[in-house]
Amino acid sequence: MGSQVSKQIEKRKTIEKEEKSLCDLKRLGENYPGSDYIPLDRKHWMSNLNPEKLKINMIVWPGTHDSATNKIGIPGITRPFAQCQTLSIYNQLVRGTRVFDIRVQEDRRVCHGIILTYSVDIVIKDVKKFLSETESEIIILEVRTEYGHNDPPEFDKYLEENLGEYLIHQDDSVFDKTIAQVLPKRVICVWKPRNSPQPKARSILWSAGYLRDNWINTDFPLTKFESNMKYLSEQERVMSRKYFYRVENTVTPVPDNPIVCVKPVTERIHGYSRLFISQCFSKGCGDRLQIFSTDFIDLDFVDACVGLTYARVEGKA
């Protein structure tokens, strides 16, 4: 018991030290190209950046981690251990989110680990509602079978049947196209099954290799921050690569920590998204940033991504 207590004391000291390091770094400034830009209409922010000029590979996509967990589990009992977002998919879209991480199990219900929420039908309904209300907003929908679960039967057919009219087909040339050139198609759907076959080349769905990341499971904020920077710096520039790369401004509850609820752990890194973007430019990898995701997305996070996108369109980044 004594060794366990000592271990937790040391861990708490490490977390506090890492948080202080991030605070000290933040005092140096959070400026980057477009950091002062505020979109007038987040629901239509891509449209307002000119679909004729805005290329897919210019976009800094604001995304969410475990996107469909706003009603997961039982309130006050299991929800705090699995909830990573408080807004519905539709409300996230209206506020500017454009990349979604949807985890499913065999019966097509959304889940986070063993904790369940509504059917993926609700996600599709929200997406289609938003698409019906907008004209030039492009969405990346990543759907994967959650770890430890089986693939929903014939799920690729389900996605095609429900989103087919909106789906942008898998094609490397899409990255160099403007939004105007891919319209009226509006959704890049990446399907990541665990056991079923991956979508084939030129399929209507995109395979796992088209959306990559280097997730590390840690609740140490500076450790995650530096890992994000390291792996991002190893990627090709967005203008030359033919895949999407995601960085997540998140830390995760781990079993050896008495704090296992998502919200308080997330707060250790949540306020440092603009710092991360500014540090990307300081370290020479601002031209590699593409998908930037977070837990509990807020308007400032969206604005931070949109601002850099604006700078790229204007030739300032």
C-alpha positions in Angstrom: 0.0 0.0 0.0 2.8 2.4 0.9 4.6 1.9 -2.4 1.4 2.5 -4.3 0.8 5.8 -2.4 4.4 6.9 -3.1 3.9 6.1 -6.7 0.8 8.2 -7.0 2.5 11.1 -5.2 5.4 11.0 -7.7 3.0 10.8 -10.5 1.1 13.8 -9.3 4.4 15.7 -9.1 5.2 14.8 -12.6 1.8 15.9 -13.9 2.2 19.3 -12.1 5.7 19.7 -13.5 4.4 19.0 -17.0 1.5 21.4 -16.6 3.9 24.1 -15.4 6.1 23.6 -18.4 3.2 24.1 -20.8 2.1 27.2 -18.9 5.6 28.6 -19.1 5.7 27.8 -22.9 2.3 29.5 -23.3 3.7 32.8 -21.9 6.0 33.0 -24.9 3.0 33.5 -27.1 0.4 31.7 -29.2 0.6 33.6 -32.5 0.7 31.9 -35.9 -0.6 32.8 -39.4 -4.4 33.4 -39.1 -4.4 33.3 -35.3 -6.4 36.5 -35.1 -9.0 35.4 -37.6 -12.6 34.7 -36.3 -15.1 33.1 -38.7 -18.4 35.1 -38.9 -20.4 32.0 -39.5 -19.0 28.7 -38.2 -21.8 26.6 -39.7 -20.6 27.7 -43.2 -17.0 28.5 -42.6 -15.7 26.5 -45.6 -18.1 28.2 -47.9 -17.0 31.6 -46.6 -13.3 30.8 -47.4 -14.2 30.5 -51.1 -14.8 26.9 -52.3 -13.2 27.9 -55.6 -9.8 28.5 -53.9 -9.9 26.2 -50.9 -8.2 22.9 -51.6 -8.8 19.8 -49.6 -5.1 19.7 -48.6 -5.2 23.3 -47.4 -7.8 22.6 -44.7 -6.9 22.4 -41.1 -9.8 20.2 -40.0 -11.2 20.7 -36.5 -12.2 17.3 -35.2 -13.5 15.5 -32.2 -12.3 12.4 -30.4 -14.9 9.8 -29.5 -17.3 12.1 -31.2 -20.7 10.5 -30.5 -20.5 10.1 -26.7 -22.7 13.0 -25.6 -25.3 10.6 -24.2 -23.2 7.6 -23.5 -23.7 5.4 -20.5 -25.6 6.3 -17.3 -25.5 9.9 -16.1 -23.4 10.2 -13.0 -22.5 6.6 -13.0 -20.7 5.3 -16.1 -21.0 8.5 -18.3 -18.0 10.3 -16.6 -15.7 7.4 -17.6 -16.6 7.4 -21.3 -18.0 10.8 -22.3 -15.6 12.8 -24.5 -18.2 15.2 -26.0 -21.3 16.9 -24.6 -22.7 18.1 -28.0 -24.6 16.0 -30.5 -23.0 15.4 -33.9 -25.4 18.0 -35.5 -24.5 20.6 -32.9 -20.8 19.9 -33.4 -21.2 20.4 -37.1 -23.1 23.7 -36.6 -20.2 25.0 -34.4 -17.6 24.1 -37.1 -16.4 20.5 -36.4 -15.6 18.7 -39.6 -14.0 15.4 -38.6 -15.7 12.7 -36.5 -14.4 9.6 -34.8 -17.3 7.2 -34.5 -16.8 3.8 -32.7 -19.3 1.0 -33.3 -19.9 -2.5 -32.1 -21.6 -5.5 -33.7 -25.2 -4.2 -33.3 -24.3 -0.8 -34.9 -24.5 1.0 -31.5 -21.9 3.6 -30.8 -19.6 2.7 -27.9 -16.5 3.8 -26.1 -14.9 0.6 -24.8 -17.7 -1.4 -23.1 -19.9 1.6 -22.5 -22.8 2.1 -25.0 -24.9 4.8 -26.4 -27.3 5.3 -29.3 -27.4 3.6 -32.7 -25.1 4.9 -35.5 -28.4 5.7 -37.2 -28.5 8.9 -35.0 -25.1 9.9 -36.3 -26.1 9.5 -39.9 -29.4 11.4 -39.3 -27.5 14.3 -37.8 -24.9 14.4 -40.7 -27.7 14.3 -43.3 -29.6 17.1 -41.6 -26.5 19.3 -41.6 -25.7 18.5 -45.2 -29.3 19.4 -46.2 -28.9 22.9 -44.5 -25.5 23.7 -46.1 -24.0 23.7 -49.6 -20.2 23.6 -49.5 -19.1 22.1 -46.2 -17.0 18.9 -46.5 -17.0 16.3 -43.7 -14.6 13.5 -42.9 -16.4 10.7 -41.2 -14.2 8.0 -39.7 -16.1 4.9 -38.6 -14.3 2.1 -36.9 -15.1 -1.0 -35.0 -14.2 -0.4 -31.4 -11.3 -2.4 -29.9 -12.6 -5.7 -28.4 -15.8 -5.7 -30.5 -16.8 -7.5 -33.7 -17.6 -5.7 -37.0 -21.3 -5.0 -37.7 -22.4 -7.3 -40.5 -22.3 -5.8 -44.0 -21.6 -2.4 -42.5 -19.9 -1.2 -45.7 -23.2 -1.7 -47.5 -25.0 0.1 -44.7 -22.8 3.2 -45.1 -23.1 3.2 -48.8 -26.9 2.9 -48.7 -27.3 5.7 -46.2 -24.7 8.2 -47.4 -24.2 7.2 -51.0 -25.5 10.4 -52.6 -23.0 12.4 -50.6 -19.9 10.2 -50.6 -16.7 11.3 -52.2 -15.1 8.2 -53.8 -11.6 7.1 -52.7 -9.2 8.8 -55.0 -5.7 10.2 -54.5 -6.5 13.2 -56.8 -9.1 14.5 -54.2 -6.3 16.0 -52.1 -5.4 18.5 -54.8 -8.9 19.4 -55.7 -10.8 22.4 -54.4 -14.1 22.1 -52.6 -15.9 23.3 -55.7 -14.4 20.5 -57.7 -15.6 17.7 -55.4 -19.1 19.1 -55.0 -21.9 18.0 -54.9 -20.3 15.1 -53.0 -19.6 16.2 -49.5 -18.5 13.3 -47.2 -15.2 11.4 -47.1 -16.1 8.2 -45.2 -13.2 6.2 -43.8 -14.3 2.7 -42.8 -11.9 0.8 -40.4 -13.2 -2.7 -39.7 -11.3 -5.0 -37.4 -11.9 -8.3 -39.2 -13.9 -7.6 -42.4 -12.0 -6.6 -45.6 -10.8 -3.0 -46.0 -12.4 -0.9 -48.7 -10.7 -1.6 -52.0 -8.8 0.9 -54.1 -11.2 3.4 -55.9 -14.0 2.3 -53.6 -16.9 4.6 -52.5 -15.4 4.2 -49.0 -11.9 5.1 -47.9 -9.6 2.5 -46.3 -7.7 2.9 -43.0 -4.4 4.0 -44.5 -6.0 7.3 -45.6 -6.5 8.5 -42.1 -3.4 8.0 -39.9 -2.3 9.0 -36.5 0.2 8.0 -33.8 -1.9 7.7 -30.7 -0.1 7.3 -27.3 -2.0 6.3 -24.2 -0.9 8.8 -21.5 -2.4 11.2 -19.0 0.8 13.3 -18.9 0.1 16.5 -20.9 3.6 17.6 -21.9 4.4 14.0 -22.8 1.5 14.0 -25.2 2.2 17.5 -26.5 5.8 16.5 -27.4 4.8 13.2 -28.9 2.3 14.9 -31.1 5.0 17.3 -32.3 7.6 14.5 -32.9 5.3 12.4 -35.0 3.8 15.4 -36.9 7.3 16.6 -37.8 8.0 13.1 -39.4 5.1 13.5 -41.9 5.3 14.9 -45.4 4.0 18.4 -46.0 0.2 18.5 -46.5 0.7 19.6 -50.1 2.6 16.5 -51.1 1.0 13.7 -49.1 -2.0 11.5 -50.2 -3.4 10.7 -46.8 -4.9 12.6 -43.9 -2.8 12.8 -40.7 -4.5 13.5 -37.3 -3.0 15.1 -34.2 -5.2 14.9 -31.1 -5.0 17.5 -28.3 -6.1 15.0 -25.7 -4.8 13.0 -22.8 -6.4 9.8 -21.5 -7.3 8.4 -18.1 -5.0 5.4 -17.4 -5.6 2.5 -14.9 -2.9 3.4 -12.5 -4.3 6.8 -11.8 -7.1 7.3 -9.2 -8.6 10.0 -11.5 -10.3 8.0 -14.3 -13.0 10.4 -15.4 -12.4 11.9 -18.8 -13.2 15.6 -18.1 -10.6 16.4 -15.3 -7.9 14.5 -17.2 -8.7 16.3 -20.5 -8.4 19.7 -18.8 -4.7 19.1 -18.3 -4.1 19.7 -22.0 -7.3 21.2 -23.3 -6.2 24.9 -23.2 -3.1 24.4 -25.2 -4.4 23.9 -28.7 -3.3 27.3 -29.9 0.0 26.8 -28.3 0.5 23.6 -30.2 -0.3 25.3 -33.5 2.1 28.2 -32.8 4.8 25.7 -31.7 4.3 23.9 -35.0 5.4 27.0 -36.8 8.3 27.6 -34.3 9.6 24.2 -35.0 9.1 24.3 -38.8 6.2 21.9 -39.2 3.3 24.2 -39.5 2.9 23.0 -43.1 2.3 19.5 -41.9 -0.7 20.2 -39.6 -4.0 18.8 -41.1 -6.6 17.2 -38.8 -6.5 18.5 -35.2 -8.9 16.9 -32.8 -9.9 17.3 -29.2 -12.3 16.1 -26.5 -15.1 18.5 -25.5 -14.6 20.7 -28.5 -15.3 24.5 -28.1 -15.5 27.5 -30.4 -12.0 28.7 -29.7 -10.6 25.3 -30.9 -12.6 25.6 -34.1 -11.5 29.2 -34.6 -7.9 28.2 -34.1 -8.1 25.7 -37.0 -10.2 27.9 -39.3 -7.8 30.8 -38.8 -4.8 28.7 -40.1 -6.9 27.5 -43.0 -7.8 31.1 -43.9 -4.0 31.9 -43.8 -3.3 29.1 -46.2 -6.0 30.2 -48.6 -4.6 33.7 -48.5 -1.0 32.6 -49.1 0.1 33.6 -45.6 1.1 30.2 -44.3 
